[in-house]
Amino acid sequence: MIKVMKISEMLGREVFTDSGDFFGNIEETNLIDNKIAGWRIKISRESNLTPFLGGAKGLIIPHQFVKAIGDVVVVSRAAVPTKEDELKEGEKLV
């Protein structure tokens, strides 16, 4: 059975990647034509992903990368930049 939730109920929920890394908390929802387009995630200092995000305090994840919504939100690891992504970008600049 599908449970309908208000967007306000989502604010503050913890966000994890599908590989189990804690990412942060939902801070805001981006809507386009009354449909969810993306989620602004406030990055937690306790997150294992903080070193890959530089000094960023948050990140917008497009809704298509959300895999599950329940007590916590699970997003695809592909939505989060990694050290390998930084190396690839650096290689292109050289």
Secondary structure by P-SEA (a helix, b strand, c coil): cbbbbcccccccbbbbcccbbbbbbbcbbbbccccccccccccccccccccccccccbbbbccccccccccbbbbbccccccaaaaaaaaaaac
